[in-house]
Amino acid sequence: MRRIRLNYVLGADTGSAPLHNPLLDLLQAVREQGSISAAARVLDLSYRHVWGELKRWELELGQPLILWEKGQAARLS
């Protein structure tokens, strides 16, 4: 059985998101931007880092997170 551990950062600033999780940030950026490269730019991370983190989580969870289709917009699975 796989275990998932999530860490959250809570803040009092009402202008920011109340919960923070790097994987959720990555997935949200990919969904909103439509590509991994655009998500990386918005998050101020390298494409290689974002791609590697997504692949690492896919291996860890044993399930695809992104529908990887060449020439198509990235979509969450």
CNS distance restraints for C-alpha pairs under 8 A (distance, minus, plus):
assign (resid   2 and name CA) (resid  60 and name CA) 7.99 0.50 0.50
assign (resid   2 and name CA) (resid  61 and name CA) 7.08 0.50 0.50
assign (resid   6 and name CA) (resid  21 and name CA) 7.08 0.50 0.50
assign (resid   7 and name CA) (resid  20 and name CA) 7.77 0.50 0.50
assign (resid   7 and name CA) (resid  21 and name CA) 6.42 0.50 0.50
assign (resid   8 and name CA) (resid  19 and name CA) 5.71 0.50 0.50
assign (resid   8 and name CA) (resid  20 and name CA) 5.26 0.50 0.50
assign (resid   8 and name CA) (resid  21 and name CA) 5.92 0.50 0.50
assign (resid   9 and name CA) (resid  18 and name CA) 7.61 0.50 0.50
assign (resid   9 and name CA) (resid  19 and name CA) 5.82 0.50 0.50
assign (resid   9 and name CA) (resid  20 and name CA) 5.43 0.50 0.50
assign (resid   9 and name CA) (resid  21 and name CA) 7.74 0.50 0.50
assign (resid  10 and name CA) (resid  18 and name CA) 5.63 0.50 0.50
assign (resid  10 and name CA) (resid  19 and name CA) 5.76 0.50 0.50
assign (resid  10 and name CA) (resid  20 and name CA) 7.41 0.50 0.50
assign (resid  11 and name CA) (resid  16 and name CA) 7.81 0.50 0.50
assign (resid  11 and name CA) (resid  18 and name CA) 6.08 0.50 0.50
assign (resid  11 and name CA) (resid  19 and name CA) 7.96 0.50 0.50
assign (resid  12 and name CA) (resid  18 and name CA) 7.83 0.50 0.50
assign (resid  14 and name CA) (resid  18 and name CA) 7.61 0.50 0.50
assign (resid  20 and name CA) (resid  24 and name CA) 7.71 0.50 0.50
assign (resid  20 and name CA) (resid  25 and name CA) 7.42 0.50 0.50
assign (resid  21 and name CA) (resid  25 and name CA) 6.16 0.50 0.50
assign (resid  22 and name CA) (resid  26 and name CA) 6.22 0.50 0.50
assign (resid  23 and name CA) (resid  27 and name CA) 6.23 0.50 0.50
assign (resid  23 and name CA) (resid  53 and name CA) 7.99 0.50 0.50
assign (resid  23 and name CA) (resid  54 and name CA) 7.83 0.50 0.50
assign (resid  24 and name CA) (resid  28 and name CA) 5.97 0.50 0.50
assign (resid  25 and name CA) (resid  29 and name CA) 6.11 0.50 0.50
assign (resid  26 and name CA) (resid  30 and name CA) 6.21 0.50 0.50
assign (resid  26 and name CA) (resid  39 and name CA) 7.16 0.50 0.50
assign (resid  26 and name CA) (resid  43 and name CA) 7.96 0.50 0.50
assign (resid  26 and name CA) (resid  50 and name CA) 7.21 0.50 0.50
assign (resid  26 and name CA) (resid  54 and name CA) 7.84 0.50 0.50
assign (resid  27 and name CA) (resid  31 and name CA) 6.13 0.50 0.50
assign (resid  27 and name CA) (resid  76 and name CA) 7.34 0.50 0.50
assign (resid  28 and name CA) (resid  32 and name CA) 6.07 0.50 0.50
assign (resid  29 and name CA) (resid  33 and name CA) 5.78 0.50 0.50
assign (resid  29 and name CA) (resid  34 and name CA) 7.99 0.50 0.50
assign (resid  29 and name CA) (resid  39 and name CA) 4.85 0.50 0.50
assign (resid  29 and name CA) (resid  40 and name CA) 7.92 0.50 0.50
assign (resid  29 and name CA) (resid  42 and name CA) 7.32 0.50 0.50
assign (resid  29 and name CA) (resid  43 and name CA) 7.54 0.50 0.50
assign (resid  30 and name CA) (resid  34 and name CA) 5.44 0.50 0.50
assign (resid  30 and name CA) (resid  35 and name CA) 5.55 0.50 0.50
assign (resid  30 and name CA) (resid  36 and name CA) 5.64 0.50 0.50
assign (resid  30 and name CA) (resid  38 and name CA) 7.51 0.50 0.50
assign (resid  30 and name CA) (resid  39 and name CA) 5.11 0.50 0.50
assign (resid  30 and name CA) (resid  74 and name CA) 6.77 0.50 0.50
assign (resid  30 and name CA) (resid  75 and name CA) 7.40 0.50 0.50
assign (resid  30 and name CA) (resid  76 and name CA) 7.77 0.50 0.50
assign (resid  31 and name CA) (resid  35 and name CA) 7.67 0.50 0.50
assign (resid  31 and name CA) (resid  74 and name CA) 7.35 0.50 0.50
assign (resid  31 and name CA) (resid  75 and name CA) 6.33 0.50 0.50
assign (resid  31 and name CA) (resid  76 and name CA) 6.58 0.50 0.50
assign (resid  32 and name CA) (resid  39 and name CA) 7.89 0.50 0.50
assign (resid  33 and name CA) (resid  38 and name CA) 5.75 0.50 0.50
assign (resid  33 and name CA) (resid  39 and name CA) 5.70 0.50 0.50
assign (resid  34 and name CA) (resid  38 and name CA) 7.25 0.50 0.50
assign (resid  34 and name CA) (resid  39 and name CA) 7.63 0.50 0.50
assign (resid  34 and name CA) (resid  73 and name CA) 5.17 0.50 0.50
assign (resid  34 and name CA) (resid  74 and name CA) 5.24 0.50 0.50
assign (resid  34 and name CA) (resid  75 and name CA) 6.84 0.50 0.50
assign (resid  35 and name CA) (resid  39 and name CA) 6.15 0.50 0.50
assign (resid  35 and name CA) (resid  73 and name CA) 5.64 0.50 0.50
assign (resid  35 and name CA) (resid  74 and name CA) 4.90 0.50 0.50
assign (resid  36 and name CA) (resid  40 and name CA) 6.07 0.50 0.50
assign (resid  36 and name CA) (resid  47 and name CA) 6.74 0.50 0.50
assign (resid  36 and name CA) (resid  50 and name CA) 7.07 0.50 0.50
assign (resid  36 and name CA) (resid  51 and name CA) 6.97 0.50 0.50
assign (resid  36 and name CA) (resid  74 and name CA) 6.79 0.50 0.50
assign (resid  37 and name CA) (resid  41 and name CA) 6.35 0.50 0.50
assign (resid  37 and name CA) (resid  47 and name CA) 5.36 0.50 0.50
assign (resid  38 and name CA) (resid  42 and name CA) 6.27 0.50 0.50
assign (resid  39 and name CA) (resid  43 and name CA) 6.17 0.50 0.50
assign (resid  40 and name CA) (resid  44 and name CA) 5.87 0.50 0.50
assign (resid  40 and name CA) (resid  45 and name CA) 4.88 0.50 0.50
assign (resid  40 and name CA) (resid  46 and name CA) 5.68 0.50 0.50
assign (resid  40 and name CA) (resid  47 and name CA) 5.36 0.50 0.50
assign (resid  40 and name CA) (resid  50 and name CA) 6.14 0.50 0.50
assign (resid  41 and name CA) (resid  45 and name CA) 6.18 0.50 0.50
assign (resid  41 and name CA) (resid  46 and name CA) 7.25 0.50 0.50
assign (resid  41 and name CA) (resid  47 and name CA) 7.79 0.50 0.50
assign (resid  45 and name CA) (resid  49 and name CA) 6.62 0.50 0.50
assign (resid  45 and name CA) (resid  50 and name CA) 6.85 0.50 0.50
assign (resid  46 and name CA) (resid  50 and name CA) 6.44 0.50 0.50
assign (resid  47 and name CA) (resid  51 and name CA) 5.99 0.50 0.50
assign (resid  48 and name CA) (resid  52 and name CA) 5.91 0.50 0.50
assign (resid  49 and name CA) (resid  53 and name CA) 6.09 0.50 0.50
assign (resid  50 and name CA) (resid  54 and name CA) 6.19 0.50 0.50
assign (resid  51 and name CA) (resid  55 and name CA) 6.20 0.50 0.50
assign (resid  52 and name CA) (resid  56 and name CA) 5.98 0.50 0.50
assign (resid  53 and name CA) (resid  57 and name CA) 6.16 0.50 0.50
assign (resid  54 and name CA) (resid  58 and name CA) 6.19 0.50 0.50
assign (resid  54 and name CA) (resid  65 and name CA) 7.20 0.50 0.50
assign (resid  54 and name CA) (resid  66 and name CA) 7.90 0.50 0.50
assign (resid  55 and name CA) (resid  59 and name CA) 6.27 0.50 0.50
assign (resid  56 and name CA) (resid  60 and name CA) 6.13 0.50 0.50
assign (resid  57 and name CA) (resid  61 and name CA) 5.92 0.50 0.50
assign (resid  57 and name CA) (resid  65 and name CA) 7.91 0.50 0.50
assign (resid  58 and name CA) (resid  62 and name CA) 5.62 0.50 0.50
assign (resid  58 and name CA) (resid  63 and name CA) 5.36 0.50 0.50
assign (resid  58 and name CA) (resid  64 and name CA) 5.25 0.50 0.50
assign (resid  58 and name CA) (resid  65 and name CA) 6.04 0.50 0.50
assign (resid  59 and name CA) (resid  63 and name CA) 7.04 0.50 0.50
assign (resid  64 and name CA) (resid  77 and name CA) 6.44 0.50 0.50
assign (resid  65 and name CA) (resid  76 and name CA) 5.72 0.50 0.50
assign (resid  65 and name CA) (resid  77 and name CA) 5.18 0.50 0.50
assign (resid  66 and name CA) (resid  74 and name CA) 6.54 0.50 0.50
assign (resid  66 and name CA) (resid  75 and name CA) 5.60 0.50 0.50
assign (resid  66 and name CA) (resid  76 and name CA) 4.52 0.50 0.50
assign (resid  66 and name CA) (resid  77 and name CA) 5.18 0.50 0.50
assign (resid  67 and name CA) (resid  74 and name CA) 6.25 0.50 0.50
assign (resid  67 and name CA) (resid  75 and name CA) 5.35 0.50 0.50
assign (resid  67 and name CA) (resid  76 and name CA) 6.02 0.50 0.50
assign (resid  67 and name CA) (resid  77 and name CA) 5.61 0.50 0.50
assign (resid  68 and name CA) (resid  74 and name CA) 6.49 0.50 0.50
assign (resid  68 and name CA) (resid  75 and name CA) 7.68 0.50 0.50
assign (resid  69 and name CA) (resid  73 and name CA) 7.65 0.50 0.50
assign (resid  69 and name CA) (resid  74 and name CA) 7.28 0.50 0.50
